[in-house]
Amino acid sequence: MAYQALYRKYRPQLFADVLGQEHITTTLKNQVESGRVSHAYVFSGSRGTGKTTTAKILARAVNCAHPVNGEPCGECEYCLAAADSADIIELDAASNNGVDDVRAIIDKARFTPLKLKKKVYIIDEAHMLSRPAFNALLKTLEEPPEHVLFILATTEPQSIPATILSRCQRFDFHRIGVEDIISCVRSAVNKAGAEIDDEGLLVIARAAEGGMRDALSIADQCIAFCGNKVSARDIYGVLGGMDSSFLFTTADALINGDAALAVRSLDSVIEQGRDMGVFAADMAKHFRALLIAKLCGRSEDILNCTPDTMARYIEQASRCGETRLRSAVDALMDAVSGMRYLSLPRVRLESAFIRIASPDKAAEADANGLMERLEAMETKLAAIEKGGFTRADADGRTAADHCAPTGGDCARKAAARGQTAAVQRQGIVGNGAQGNTNKESNACGAGHEVRMPNRGRRAVCPLPEAHHCGCVHEAGNAEGCAGRAERRGKRHEHTLRRGGNEERIRGGKGKEGFRPDDRDS
């Protein structure tokens, strides 16, 4: 006997076996039991949800001589004959979508059934019928012969004319839940003499996206690939994706701003021969899960994940702002849609990774980029406060609120009180009475040293007891520091080092303030 695919071999034979569609099967059983079966139905829903299967069960139930609680008995002559009867006609509207095809149906519908009580027409992909074909079917569908039943199955009910829908009873099939898919796949696989571990079943159920046929097809393929013992790793290999731990590691790299590690992760995906499109879609789903975890907290029912995975989502989402997560989802979805049209899809995905890992380099006009930078600063400030830094400024603001020109004064005042001050600018933090380290500008307080790493030199102010200066120690505006000292009637000098050369600059000698030629080399 020729091999049959799992989804064909274990197709439900009773309404009770159809999982996840109780709102439909209960109604149909009641109609059969009470004898109030309609003349036309429209079954709509996504792929693999049981539309055609339910239509076949209904066709046998309405012809059964002794239905049991609305179910076909499976023993009477009609049930036995229905398996290959000419009175149950299945049509594919995708290839029989013209007016002539519908006219042939109408002509044959006039004749009584050969063996069964009712002649049943199951028209699959009904939305593919042309407009003239629908118009030709209208009259027969409205007033069909008593012995005829029409069942139209479609994935696009919005494409069916309202005049057709108004003549039928419509049932919308839901996507099948993950738990129902797992139980059905486990049962079918066990009957086939194979075994798939629990994590693997969850991976299959999530990949099926609510379609039972998809889930059984994936399981069938995995058994053919791995034999009768299938693990989650084998399933990831068949699907062309990466396991969840790899996705968490890559997401960690992106959240921590490590673009190099993220790009290397992508390279390892390619080296293993996995599908970049699948990986990009998996990363988009992962960041979507992080966003939902950020907004909703524990939401295993939405994400279809285990409690342990949910805890990891929540922990990872706590280290990233909502705006940045939204931007990451948008960037990855743009990459997924754009990769299919590019000759170099890898470059598109690498670009998305770098964009996600470097929100501080977003364009100034990009509102999302600015929000991401603000969220990053808030996260760092929260970490500073958690680390025990005190509110040291005399005016009631935290030292971290100060930029360089007042940061030194803050540190000096804190030192006088025996406290510790923190000064932050551009994400670089210095603390203590020794002052601050700063990328762009600098301040001096109680004898502390101010480093200027982006200029390759440093300035040292040796006379803290005589003055407080908040200027930038460069030759072009050092006179501002000397001028302020002079206005307070105090003597001022500081040292300016340029590479290996050192200059001593004095100020406060007279009303002229700083004199450019008054220096010792």
C-alpha positions in Angstrom: 0.0 0.0 0.0 1.3 3.4 -0.9 2.4 5.7 1.9 0.0 8.4 3.0 0.9 11.7 4.6 0.1 12.0 8.3 -2.5 14.7 7.7 -4.4 12.5 5.2 -4.0 9.2 7.2 -5.3 10.7 10.5 -7.9 13.1 9.1 -10.9 13.4 11.6 -13.9 11.2 10.8 -16.3 12.7 13.3 -17.2 16.2 14.4 -15.8 15.4 17.9 -12.4 14.8 16.4 -12.2 18.3 14.9 -10.1 20.3 17.3 -10.5 24.0 18.1 -13.8 24.5 16.2 -16.4 23.6 18.8 -18.5 26.6 18.0 -19.1 25.2 14.5 -19.2 21.4 15.1 -21.8 21.8 17.9 -24.1 23.8 15.7 -23.8 21.4 12.8 -24.4 18.4 15.0 -27.6 20.0 16.4 -28.8 20.8 12.9 -28.3 17.2 11.8 -29.9 15.8 14.9 -32.9 18.1 14.5 -33.2 17.7 10.7 -32.8 21.5 10.1 -29.8 21.3 7.8 -29.4 24.3 5.5 -29.2 24.1 1.7 -25.9 26.1 1.5 -22.9 26.8 3.7 -19.8 29.0 3.5 -16.8 27.7 5.6 -14.2 30.4 5.9 -10.8 30.5 7.7 -7.1 30.3 7.3 -5.4 27.2 5.9 -5.3 24.0 7.8 -8.1 24.8 10.2 -10.5 22.0 9.2 -12.8 23.5 6.5 -12.7 20.7 4.0 -12.6 18.0 6.7 -15.7 19.4 8.4 -17.5 19.6 5.0 -16.8 15.9 4.3 -18.1 14.9 7.8 -21.2 17.0 7.2 -21.7 15.4 3.8 -21.7 11.9 5.5 -23.8 13.1 8.4 -26.7 14.4 6.3 -26.7 11.1 4.4 -26.4 8.8 7.4 -29.4 6.6 8.0 -28.9 6.5 11.8 -26.9 9.5 13.0 -25.7 9.3 16.6 -26.1 12.7 18.4 -25.6 14.4 15.0 -22.5 12.3 14.1 -22.4 9.8 11.2 -22.6 6.3 12.5 -20.0 4.9 10.1 -21.9 1.6 9.8 -24.9 2.1 7.7 -24.9 1.6 3.9 -24.8 5.3 3.2 -21.8 5.9 5.5 -20.0 3.0 3.9 -20.9 4.2 0.4 -20.0 7.8 1.0 -16.2 7.2 1.0 -16.1 7.0 -2.7 -19.6 7.9 -3.8 -20.3 9.9 -7.0 -22.9 11.8 -5.0 -20.3 13.7 -3.0 -18.5 15.9 -5.5 -15.4 17.9 -4.6 -14.5 20.8 -7.0 -11.4 23.0 -7.1 -12.7 26.4 -8.0 -9.1 27.6 -8.8 -9.1 25.4 -11.9 -12.9 25.3 -12.5 -13.8 29.0 -12.2 -15.6 29.8 -15.4 -19.3 30.2 -16.3 -19.2 26.9 -18.2 -18.0 25.0 -15.1 -20.8 26.4 -13.0 -23.4 25.6 -15.8 -22.2 22.0 -15.7 -22.8 21.9 -11.9 -26.3 23.3 -12.4 -27.2 20.8 -15.1 -26.0 17.8 -13.0 -27.7 19.1 -9.8 -31.1 18.5 -11.3 -30.6 14.8 -11.3 -31.3 12.8 -8.1 -28.4 11.1 -6.2 -27.4 7.6 -7.4 -27.0 6.0 -4.0 -27.2 8.6 -1.2 -30.0 10.7 0.1 -28.4 14.0 -0.8 -26.0 15.2 -3.5 -23.3 17.3 -1.9 -21.1 19.8 -3.8 -18.0 20.8 -1.9 -16.5 23.8 -3.8 -12.9 24.5 -2.4 -11.2 27.8 -2.8 -14.6 29.3 -3.8 -13.2 32.8 -3.9 -11.4 31.9 -7.1 -14.7 31.8 -9.0 -15.1 34.6 -11.6 -17.8 37.2 -11.2 -19.9 35.8 -14.0 -19.6 32.3 -12.5 -20.9 33.6 -9.2 -23.8 35.3 -11.0 -24.6 32.1 -12.8 -24.7 30.2 -9.5 -27.0 32.7 -7.7 -30.4 31.3 -8.7 -29.5 27.7 -8.1 -27.9 28.6 -4.7 -31.0 30.5 -3.7 -33.5 27.8 -4.6 -31.6 24.5 -5.1 -33.4 21.1 -5.6 -34.3 19.5 -2.3 -31.7 16.8 -2.7 -28.8 19.2 -3.2 -26.4 20.7 -0.6 -23.7 23.2 -1.4 -20.7 23.8 0.8 -18.3 26.6 -0.2 -14.8 26.6 1.5 -12.6 29.7 1.2 -9.7 31.4 2.8 -10.9 34.8 1.5 -14.5 35.4 2.4 -14.2 39.1 1.6 -13.8 38.1 -2.1 -17.1 36.3 -2.3 -20.0 38.6 -3.4 -22.5 39.6 -0.7 -25.3 38.2 -2.8 -23.7 34.7 -2.4 -23.0 35.1 1.3 -26.6 36.2 2.0 -27.9 32.9 0.5 -25.7 30.7 2.7 -25.0 30.1 6.4 -21.5 31.3 7.1 -19.1 29.7 9.7 -15.7 31.2 10.5 -13.1 28.7 11.5 -10.6 29.9 14.1 -6.9 29.2 14.1 -6.2 26.1 16.2 -4.5 26.7 19.6 -1.0 25.5 20.3 -2.1 23.0 23.0 -4.6 21.4 20.6 -1.9 21.2 17.9 0.6 19.6 20.3 -1.9 17.0 21.5 -2.9 16.1 17.9 0.6 15.9 16.5 1.8 13.8 19.5 -1.1 11.4 19.0 -0.5 11.1 15.2 3.3 10.7 15.6 2.9 8.0 18.3 0.5 6.1 16.1 3.1 6.2 13.3 5.6 4.7 15.7 7.8 7.8 16.2 8.6 10.2 19.0 9.1 13.9 19.2 10.3 15.6 22.5 8.1 18.3 24.2 10.2 21.2 23.1 10.1 20.0 19.5 6.3 19.7 19.6 6.2 23.3 20.8 8.4 24.4 18.0 6.2 22.6 15.4 3.0 24.1 16.9 4.4 27.6 16.8 5.7 27.2 13.3 2.3 25.9 12.1 0.7 29.3 12.9 -2.7 27.7 13.8 -2.8 25.2 10.9 -3.1 21.5 11.8 -2.2 20.4 8.3 1.0 22.5 8.4 1.9 21.0 11.8 1.4 17.4 10.6 3.4 18.1 7.4 6.3 19.4 9.4 6.2 16.4 11.7 6.1 14.1 8.7 9.1 15.8 7.2 11.1 15.6 10.5 10.4 11.9 10.8 11.6 11.3 7.3 14.8 13.4 8.0 15.7 12.1 11.5 14.0 8.7 11.9 11.7 7.8 14.7 13.5 9.8 17.4 13.2 13.6 16.7 14.6 16.4 18.9 14.0 20.1 18.9 17.5 20.7 17.3 16.5 18.5 14.4 13.3 20.4 13.9 15.2 23.7 13.8 17.4 22.3 11.2 14.4 21.2 9.0 12.8 24.6 9.4 16.0 26.5 8.6 15.9 28.5 11.8 18.0 28.9 14.9 17.1 27.7 18.4 15.7 30.1 21.1 19.0 30.4 23.0 20.7 31.7 19.9 18.0 34.2 19.4 18.3 35.4 23.0 22.1 35.7 22.6 21.7 37.8 19.4 19.1 40.0 21.0 21.4 40.5 24.0 24.1 41.7 21.6 21.7 44.2 19.9 20.4 45.5 23.2 23.9 46.0 24.6 25.0 47.9 21.5 27.5 45.2 20.4 26.9 45.4 16.7 30.1 43.4 16.0 28.7 40.4 17.9 25.4 40.7 16.2 27.0 40.7 12.8 29.1 37.7 13.7 25.9 35.9 14.8 24.4 36.5 11.4 27.6 35.2 9.8 27.3 31.9 11.8 23.7 31.5 10.6 25.0 31.8 7.0 27.9 29.4 7.7 25.5 26.8 9.0 23.5 27.0 5.8 20.4 28.4 7.5 17.9 30.6 5.7 18.5 34.3 6.4 14.9 35.1 5.7 13.7 32.7 8.4 16.3 34.0 10.8 15.3 37.6 10.2 11.6 36.7 10.7 12.5 34.8 13.9 14.4 37.9 15.2 11.4 40.1 14.4 9.1 37.6 16.3 11.6 37.7 19.2 11.6 41.4 19.5 7.8 41.5 19.2 7.8 39.0 22.2 10.0 41.4 24.1 7.8 44.3 23.3 4.7 42.4 24.5 6.5 41.3 27.6 7.4 45.0 28.3 3.8 46.1 27.9 1.9 43.2 29.3 4.2 41.4 31.7 3.5 37.7 31.9 1.7 36.8 28.7 2.3 33.2 27.9 -1.2 32.9 26.3 -0.3 35.6 23.7 3.2 34.4 23.0 2.5 30.7 23.2 5.6 30.0 25.3 6.6 28.2 28.4 6.9 29.9 31.8 10.7 29.7 31.7 10.9 31.4 28.3 8.4 34.0 29.5 10.7 34.8 32.4 13.6 35.2 30.0 11.6 37.6 27.8 10.6 39.7 30.8 14.2 39.9 32.0 15.6 40.8 28.6 12.9 43.4 28.0 13.6 45.1 31.3 17.0 46.2 29.9 15.5 48.0 27.0 13.1 50.9 26.5 9.7 50.6 24.8 10.6 53.0 22.0 13.8 51.1 21.2 11.9 47.8 21.0 9.3 49.3 18.7 12.1 50.6 16.5 13.8 47.2 16.5 10.6 45.5 15.4 10.1 48.0 12.6 13.7 47.7 11.4 13.5 43.9 11.3 10.1 43.9 9.6 11.5 46.3 6.9 14.4 44.0 6.5 12.2 40.9 6.1 10.1 42.6 3.4 13.1 44.1 1.7 15.4 41.2 1.6 13.4 39.2 -0.9 13.9 41.9 -3.6 17.6 42.4 -3.1 20.5 40.6 -4.7 22.5 41.1 -1.4 19.9 40.4 1.3 22.7 39.9 3.9 23.7 43.6 3.6 20.1 44.6 4.3 19.9 42.5 7.5 23.4 43.6 8.7 22.3 47.2 8.2 19.2 46.6 10.3 21.3 45.0 13.1 23.7 48.0 13.2 20.8 50.4 13.3 19.2 48.6 16.3 22.6 48.3 18.1 23.4 52.0 17.7 20.4 54.1 18.5 22.7 57.0 19.5 23.7 57.4 15.9 20.2 58.0 14.6 19.5 61.1 12.6 18.6 64.1 14.7 15.4 64.5 12.8 14.4 60.9 13.7 12.0 61.2 16.6 12.4 57.5 17.4 16.1 57.8 17.4 16.0 60.7 19.9 13.6 58.8 22.1 15.9 55.8 22.1 18.8 58.0 23.2 16.7 59.5 26.0 15.6 56.0 27.2 19.3 54.9 27.2 20.3 57.9 29.3 17.4 57.2 31.7 18.5 53.5 32.0 22.1 54.6 32.8 20.9 57.2 35.4 18.8 54.6 37.0 21.8 52.3 37.2 23.8 55.2 38.8 21.2 55.8 41.4 21.0 52.2 42.2 24.7 52.1 42.7 24.5 54.6 45.7 25.5 58.0 44.3 24.1 60.9 46.5 22.4 64.1 45.7 25.4 66.4 46.3 24.5 69.7 44.7 23.6 72.6 46.9 20.7 73.7 44.8 18.8 70.4 45.2 19.6 68.9 41.8 21.5 65.6 41.5 25.1 65.9 40.4 24.2 63.8 37.4 21.9 66.6 36.1 24.9 68.9 35.6 26.9 69.4 32.5 30.6 70.2 32.6 30.7 73.9 33.4 28.9 73.3 36.8 30.1 69.8 37.4 33.4 70.9 39.0 31.6 73.2 41.4 29.3 70.3 42.3 32.2 68.1 43.0 34.0 70.8 45.1 30.9 71.4 47.2 30.4 67.7 47.7 34.1 67.4 48.8 33.6 70.1 51.3 30.7 68.2 52.8 32.6 64.9 52.7 30.2 63.5 50.1 30.6 61.9 46.7 29.3 63.6 43.6 28.7 62.0 40.2 28.8 64.1 37.0 27.6 62.7 33.7 27.8 63.9 30.1 27.5 61.9 26.9 27.3 58.7 28.8 30.8 59.0 30.5 30.6 59.2 34.3 33.2 60.4 36.8 32.6 60.5 40.6 34.0 61.7 43.9 35.7 64.8 45.1 38.3 64.2 42.4 35.8 65.6 39.8 34.6 64.3 36.5 35.7 62.8 33.3 34.1 64.3 30.2 34.1 63.8 26.5 33.3 67.3 25.2 34.2 69.8 27.9 35.6 69.9 31.4 35.4 71.6 34.8 37.7 71.9 37.7 36.9 71.8 41.4 38.8 70.9 44.4 42.1 70.2 42.8 40.9 67.5 40.4 42.2 66.6 37.0 40.1 67.1 33.9 40.8 64.7 31.0 40.0 65.6 27.4 40.4 62.2 25.5 38.9 63.5 22.3 41.6 66.3 22.1 44.6 64.2 23.1 45.6 66.5 26.0 44.7 67.4 29.5 44.4 70.5 31.7 45.4 70.7 35.3 44.4 73.6 37.6 46.8 73.7 40.6 45.2 76.6 42.6 41.7 75.5 43.7 41.8 77.6 46.9 42.2 80.8 44.9 39.4 80.4 42.5 36.9 78.1 40.8 36.9 78.0 37.0 34.4 76.3 34.7 35.9 77.2 31.4 37.2 74.9 28.6 41.0 74.7 28.9 42.0 75.5 25.4 44.3 78.2 24.2 41.4 80.0 22.5 39.3 80.6 25.6 41.6 80.1 28.6 41.5 83.9 29.0 37.9 83.5 30.1 39.2 81.6 33.1 41.8 84.2 33.9 39.3 87.0 33.4 36.9 85.6 35.9 39.7 85.2 38.4 40.7 88.9 37.9 37.1 90.1 38.4 37.1 88.4 41.8 40.5 90.0 42.6 42.2 86.7 42.8 45.4 85.4 41.3 45.1 82.6 38.7 47.3 80.4 36.8 47.0 77.0 35.1 49.0 74.6 33.1 48.1 73.7 29.5 49.8 70.6 28.0 49.8 70.0 24.2 51.2 66.6 23.5 54.7 66.7 24.9 54.9 70.5 25.3 53.7 72.3 28.5 52.8 76.0 28.9 52.1 77.9 32.1 49.5 80.6 31.8 49.0 83.3 34.4 46.1 85.7 34.8 44.7 88.3 37.2 47.7 90.8 36.7 45.7 93.9 35.9 42.6 95.2 34.2 43.8 93.7 30.9 43.2 90.2 32.2 45.0 87.5 30.4 48.0 88.4 28.3 48.9 86.1 25.5 52.6 86.9 25.6 52.8 86.4 29.4 53.7 82.8 29.5 56.7 80.5 30.2 57.5 77.7 27.8 
